[in-house]
Amino acid sequence: MEKRILGRGGFPTSVVGLGTWQLGADWGDVSEGDALAVLDAAYEAGITFFDTADVYGDGRSEQLIAAWRATHPHDQLHIATKMGRRMDQVPENYCMENFRTWADRSRKNLAVDTLELVQLHCPPSAVFHDDEVFDALDTLVEDEVIARYGVSVETVEQALVAMERPNVVSIQIIVNAFRLKPLEQVIPRARQLGVGIIARVPLASGLLTGKYTKDTTFATNDHRNFNRHGESFDVGETFSGVDFELGVEAAQEFSALAERFAPATTAQVALAWLIAQGVTTVIPGARSPKQARANAAAASVQVDEQLNQDVKDLYDRYFRADIHQRW
């Protein structure tokens, strides 16, 4: 699989990675055996970048990755985690004392001395303007607690502020065919500065598989059920913030556009289109080995310029008025 460098001071990473939120919680139940099988399938398909967080299943995702990695001690594997959501989301909680506590917990969970990449996990906007926050992160690098750091953001504006920090290696942001604003500002500026872009929610929480109907239901412990209106965290994390029924209609149109790239699936075309926009890696989740292998195969799908125009037209008709200014 193609590798791209994850930002200044970064490392080569597969253009398709694996998001592991679903291996911890909030996507329905995934057994330990199923989780390990997903990790196996992803690695065997060429995926070398795995993204997790200390709050996914209260550390379960990190621990599962550690158990799996113990049987795959390969230098080309890269594990990124996130910190900052174990306490109230207020700027004063983003301090050295908490950073050390959170980082030490993740080091234990992941069974490593030094965390390869730590990302601030969608903190309040004020955090990105606080010099002391980034001084503390620099100290953790000097102390070899972490090797490098990046940020996960909710908005384009947060991304633009954060990437001006000289030691921010990467920006993780929601970008997909239903969320185009980062393509206009974030990706061009990241390219100028040499900052990596980790594209999360690349399939709009599954909408861009084209498999959902307006009657599709989700488990009670699945965020696609309990967070549709932002009840538990930013609504943009669920279906990219779009109305579910409207998203289903748009996904049906996208599926029709994707048909000319058959035998590639709708999801593979959506991922391939996003890779072609210049992101460093996309991190779809997977609940089964079959899904993991299919996602990885998107790296070899070729799309064309016409699809760019088609995606823009679809976005303008369905989402721009409501979505573009919100994030």
N, C-alpha and C positions, 0 to 999 in steps of 0.2 A: 504494500500500500504506500502511496505517496506520503512523504514526511515534509513537514514545514517547521521552521524554527519558531518556537513560542516566545517571540519578543526578545528585547535586549537582555542579554545575559541568560536567555532561555535555553531550551533543549529541543532536539528534533522530536516532533510528535506526529502521530498518524492524523491524517485529515479527517478521519472519522474516529472519534473517541467514544467513551461510554459514560453517560451520566448514571450515577448510582443512587439517586434519591429513592427510586422505587425499590431498591434492595433493603432500604431501612424502614420506610414508613410512607403513609399518605397516598399510596397507590393500590390499596387492597393488600391482602396477605401474600407474601412471597416466602416460601420455606427456605431454610438454610441450604438444603440440597439443590433447590431450584436456583438460588442465588449463585452458588458455586458453579453450577452448570452454565449459567449465563456468562460468568467471568471466563470460564474455560472456552466457550464458543467464541466470545469476542476476541480473546487473545489468539486463538487458532486461526481466526479470520483476518488477522493482521492489525488489530487494534492494540495500541501500546499506551494510550493515554486514558486514565480513569479519574473521574472527578467525583469527589464525595464532600461531606461536611460533617462537623462534629454533632450536629443536631439531627441528622438523618437517622431516625430510630434511636435517638439519644446515644449515638455512637455505634449502633449495630452495623451500619454500612461500613464504617471504618474497620471494625473488628472482623467482619466477613472478608474484606479485602486483604487484611493482614493474614488471616488464616489461609486464604487462597494463595497469596503471594509467597508464603513459606514453601509452597510446593512448586513455585515458578520463580526461582531466584535469578532473574534475567536482568542484565544491565539496561536493556532497552525499555523496560517498563517504567512508566512515569505516573506517579500518584499525586494528585492535587487535592487539598482539602480546603475547608473554609471555616472561619471562626467569627463570632460576634453576635450570635443570636441565642446565646444561652441566658441572657439577661434582658431586661427592658431595653428597648431600642431608643436610648437617650445618649447624646454625645459624651457625657461624662463617664459612661461605662466603657468607652474605648480608650483604655489607659494601659500603661505598662503592667501593672499588677494583674489585671484581668487577662491581658495578652499572654503573659507567662503561664497563668493557670490553664487557660484554654489550650495553648500550644503543648504544654506538658501532658494534658489529657489526651490530645490527639497523637502525640508521640507514643504514649502507652498503647492506645487503641491500635495504631498502625504498626507497632513494634519496630520503631526506627529511632535512631538518635537525633537525626536532623530531618525535619519536614521539607520535602523537595520544593513544594510550592504551596504557600498559604495565601488565601484570598479573604479580605474582609467581606463579610457576607451581607451585602445590601444594607450598609449602615445609613443613618440619617445624612442628609446632604451636608450638614455642618461639619461632619467628620472629615470630608474631603478637603476642607479649608483649614484644618487644624495641623499646624506644623509639628506639634508634640506627638500626634498620632504617628506620623511618618518617621519622626526621630526614634520613637520607640520600636517601630518595625525595623529600622536600620540597626538598632542595637541588638535585636534578636538575630539578625543576620551576622553581625560581628561576633556574637556569642555562639554561633553555629547551632542555634535552636531551630532556625529555619534557613534554607538555602537562598530563597528569593520570595518575593511577595507580589501579589496583584490585588485586584479588587473585583468584586461582583456588584453590579449596579442595577438599578431599576430604570434610570432615565438616561437619555442622551446627554443632558447637561452634566450629570454626575460623571459620566465617562470622560467628557471633554476636560473637566477640571482635574480628574484623577490622573489622566495620562500625562499631564504636564509635570507631575512629580517625577524627578529623574530616575528613581529606582523602582518605579512601578513597571513590572515586567509585562503584565497582561491585564486585559479588561474582559470580564465575562458579562455578556449582555444578551437579552432576548432579541433575537432577530430571525425572521422567517418570512415566508411569502405573505403573511398577514401582518407583519410588523416591519415596515421598510425604512423607517426614519433613520436607523443606525447606518444604513448604506449611504445616506446623503452626507453625513458629517463625521461619524465616528470612525468608520473604516478608512476613509481618505486620510484623516489626521493620524490615525494609528500607523498607517503605512509611512507617513512622513517621519514619525518619531521612532519607528521600529518597535512598536508595542504590539504584542500578540492579541488576537481577538478569539475568545472562546465563545462560540455561539450556542447559547442554551435555549431550551424549548424550541428546537428547530422544526418540530412537527406540530407546533401549536397544541401541545398536550394530546396529540393523537388525531386532531382534526384533519391534518394534512396526510393522513393515511387514506382518506376518502372512504373509510369503512363505517363511519357513524351515520346514523339516521336521527331524525328528530325524536325518535322513540327510544334511542339508546339510553340505558341507565348504567349507573356506576355504584360500586359498593359504598356503604355508609362511611367507611374509613378511607375513601378515595377523595383527594382534594377536588377532583372534577365534580364531585357531588357537594361537598360541604364548603367550598370556597368560591363558588361561582360569582358571588357578589362581594368578595373580599372580606368574608366573615372572620378569617383566621390570619391572613397575610395579604400582601398586595395582590389585588385581583388580576393584575397583569401576568402573574405566574400561572394562572389557570386559563387555558385556551387563549393565551396571549392577551387576555382582557376583552376579547370579542364576545358578543352575545352568542350563546351556543347554537341556537337555531339558525341565526344568520351565518355563523361559521360553517354549519353543515351545508347550507346552500352554496356558499363560496367554494367549499371543498369539492362539491360535486362538479362545479365548473372547472376547478383545477384538475380534477381527475380526467375530465374530458381533454384538457390540454395535454396531459401526460400520456395519453393513449398513443400518440405518435412516436413515443420513445420506447414502446413495448419491444421486448418483454420486460423492461424495467417496470416496477410497480409505481404507483402514485407516490408512496413514501420515498422510494429511492430517487425519483425525479425531483421531489422537493428538497432532499438532502443534496443531491448533485448540483441543483441550481444554486443552493446556498454556498456550497464549496466554491463554485465558480465566481462568486462575488468577492472573493479575496479574504475570507476569514481564515484563521489559522487552523481551527478544528471545530467540528460540530459535535455536540455531545448528546445525541438522543439516548433515551433510556431503553431498556429492554426487560421484559418479564419472562422471556423464554429464550432458549438457545437459538431457535428458528428466527426470532426477531433480531437477535444480536448479529447473526450471520447475514441476514437480509440488509440490515443497516450498513454493515461493513462493505457489502457489495456495491453500495451506492457510490463508493469512491471511484469505481470504474465506469460509471454511467456518464456519457457525454451529452450535454444539452447545447442549445444554440441561442443566438441573439434574439430570435423571434420570441423565445420563452420569456426573456427579460421584459419585452414590451407587453406581452400577454399578462405577466404577473402584475406589472404596474397598472395596466388597465383594470384588472380585477380588483386590486387594492383601492384604486381611486373610486370605483363604483360601490364597493362594499364597506370599506373601513376608514378611509382617510379622514373623513369629516369627524369621526368619533375618536379614532385612535391616535392620529398623528401628533396632536398637541398634548396628549396626556402623558406620554412617556418619551 
